Amino acid sequence: MAIGILRLHNLFAVVMLSGIYSLISAGLFVTMDAVDVAFTEAAVGGGISTVLMLGTLALTTDREKTPLANLQIVPLFVVCITGAALIYGTLDMPSYGDPQAPIHQHVADRYIAEAPSATSVPNIVTAVLASYRGYDTMGELTVIFTAGIGVMLLLGAGTRRRKD
Amino acid sequence: MRRHLVLRVITKLLMPFILLFALYVQFHGDFGPGGGFQAGVIFGAGFILYALVYGVGNARRVAPDSVIRVFIAAGLLLYVGVGFAGLILGGKFLDYNVLAHDPVHGQHLGILLVEFGVGTTVAATMITIFFTFAGRGRDGS
């Protein structure tokens, strides 16, 4: 599918393919028991961003400009090296669901043990997000706030000036 | 979109359920999957669907820019306000234990309020971003 996205020049089809990709990853997250993440991926990746990309296409064009014909050696080299390094990095990763993985040795046990009783919130994901990681969530909310303000300033102000 | 009768009728039928489901995800996030972020996105998606089918102009009449802008800031202010409420009541910043008489109830209340702040800002931001994107082509060239 990624190769298909790369090869296609019709941007409408590219947007649709990436939306389908998001939906498939949401299904993947469900099979990995990460329901909250799957929910977000389906709503944001499959829904909102597809609509926003289509809106952008409506503003610009749905055909890609013809790319450079000759093969670019240096970018290809950089991409290959980075990809190889990333794959090499995954070799060290603990297998999925391994209880001895480093991530389960730190604070996860404490969260699972005490989050339901300390917060009376049965969904541990919500408890960790809103309470234990309250600062992080506040930062994320600030990012979204800033994004909204930025879009308003960049796109909204331009149209108003044109009307005057 | 004057002629798409099926789309218009189905949108009208689905709208209340989408918004209701968003509220369910918002306030049931403590017990099931979901939370403020997902609920905000679903709530925003409901408005975006309306705008897609009935036009941005009509959707803007339902959700005027001035109101949406207030909501963007209000959600973040609610979140930070809960943080400072903990500070004023004698705890640390974003410390929910002091919000109620019982630390567990305080935690629950804090999480609920904070998630509601997240949902408000996310929904309003999504709606604003879509309206500015979709409204631009019409006003401009």
Boltz contact constraints between the chains, C-beta under 6 A:
constraints:
  - contact:
      token1: [A, 35]
      token2: [B, 33]
      max_distance: 6.0
  - contact:
      token1: [A, 36]
      token2: [B, 33]
      max_distance: 6.0
  - contact:
      token1: [A, 39]
      token2: [B, 33]
      max_distance: 6.0
  - contact:
      token1: [A, 39]
      token2: [B, 34]
      max_distance: 6.0
  - contact:
      token1: [A, 39]
      token2: [B, 38]
      max_distance: 6.0
  - contact:
      token1: [A, 40]
      token2: [B, 38]
      max_distance: 6.0
  - contact:
      token1: [A, 43]
      token2: [B, 38]
      max_distance: 6.0
  - contact:
      token1: [A, 43]
      token2: [B, 41]
      max_distance: 6.0
  - contact:
      token1: [A, 43]
      token2: [B, 42]
      max_distance: 6.0
  - contact:
      token1: [A, 44]
      token2: [B, 41]
      max_distance: 6.0
  - contact:
      token1: [A, 47]
      token2: [B, 45]
      max_distance: 6.0
  - contact:
      token1: [A, 48]
      token2: [B, 41]
      max_distance: 6.0
  - contact:
      token1: [A, 48]
      token2: [B, 126]
      max_distance: 6.0
  - contact:
      token1: [A, 51]
      token2: [B, 48]
      max_distance: 6.0
  - contact:
      token1: [A, 55]
      token2: [B, 133]
      max_distance: 6.0
  - contact:
      token1: [A, 55]
      token2: [B, 134]
      max_distance: 6.0
  - contact:
      token1: [A, 58]
      token2: [B, 137]
      max_distance: 6.0
  - contact:
      token1: [A, 59]
      token2: [B, 137]
      max_distance: 6.0
  - contact:
      token1: [A, 119]
      token2: [B, 107]
      max_distance: 6.0
  - contact:
      token1: [A, 120]
      token2: [B, 104]
      max_distance: 6.0
  - contact:
      token1: [A, 120]
      token2: [B, 108]
      max_distance: 6.0
  - contact:
      token1: [A, 121]
      token2: [B, 30]
      max_distance: 6.0
  - contact:
      token1: [A, 121]
      token2: [B, 111]
      max_distance: 6.0
  - contact:
      token1: [A, 122]
      token2: [B, 31]
      max_distance: 6.0
  - contact:
      token1: [A, 123]
      token2: [B, 30]
      max_distance: 6.0
  - contact:
      token1: [A, 123]
      token2: [B, 31]
      max_distance: 6.0
  - contact:
      token1: [A, 126]
      token2: [B, 29]
      max_distance: 6.0
  - contact:
      token1: [A, 126]
      token2: [B, 30]
      max_distance: 6.0
  - contact:
      token1: [A, 126]
      token2: [B, 35]
      max_distance: 6.0
  - contact:
      token1: [A, 130]
      token2: [B, 111]
      max_distance: 6.0
  - contact:
      token1: [A, 130]
      token2: [B, 114]
      max_distance: 6.0
  - contact:
      token1: [A, 130]
      token2: [B, 115]
      max_distance: 6.0
  - contact:
      token1: [A, 131]
      token2: [B, 107]
      max_distance: 6.0
  - contact:
      token1: [A, 131]
      token2: [B, 111]
      max_distance: 6.0
  - contact:
      token1: [A, 134]
      token2: [B, 94]
      max_distance: 6.0
  - contact:
      token1: [A, 138]
      token2: [B, 79]
      max_distance: 6.0
  - contact:
      token1: [A, 141]
      token2: [B, 76]
      max_distance: 6.0
  - contact:
      token1: [A, 141]
      token2: [B, 79]
      max_distance: 6.0
  - contact:
      token1: [A, 141]
      token2: [B, 118]
      max_distance: 6.0
  - contact:
      token1: [A, 141]
      token2: [B, 121]
      max_distance: 6.0
  - contact:
      token1: [A, 144]
      token2: [B, 121]
      max_distance: 6.0
  - contact:
      token1: [A, 144]
      token2: [B, 122]
      max_distance: 6.0
  - contact:
      token1: [A, 144]
      token2: [B, 125]
      max_distance: 6.0
  - contact:
      token1: [A, 145]
      token2: [B, 76]
      max_distance: 6.0
  - contact:
      token1: [A, 145]
      token2: [B, 121]
      max_distance: 6.0
  - contact:
      token1: [A, 148]
      token2: [B, 72]
      max_distance: 6.0
  - contact:
      token1: [A, 148]
      token2: [B, 125]
      max_distance: 6.0
  - contact:
      token1: [A, 148]
      token2: [B, 128]
      max_distance: 6.0
  - contact:
      token1: [A, 151]
      token2: [B, 129]
      max_distance: 6.0
  - contact:
      token1: [A, 151]
      token2: [B, 132]
      max_distance: 6.0
  - contact:
      token1: [A, 155]
      token2: [B, 132]
      max_distance: 6.0
  - contact:
      token1: [A, 155]
      token2: [B, 136]
      max_distance: 6.0
  - contact:
      token1: [A, 156]
      token2: [B, 132]
      max_distance: 6.0
  - contact:
      token1: [A, 159]
      token2: [B, 136]
      max_distance: 6.0
  - contact:
      token1: [A, 159]
      token2: [B, 139]
      max_distance: 6.0
  - contact:
      token1: [A, 159]
      token2: [B, 140]
      max_distance: 6.0
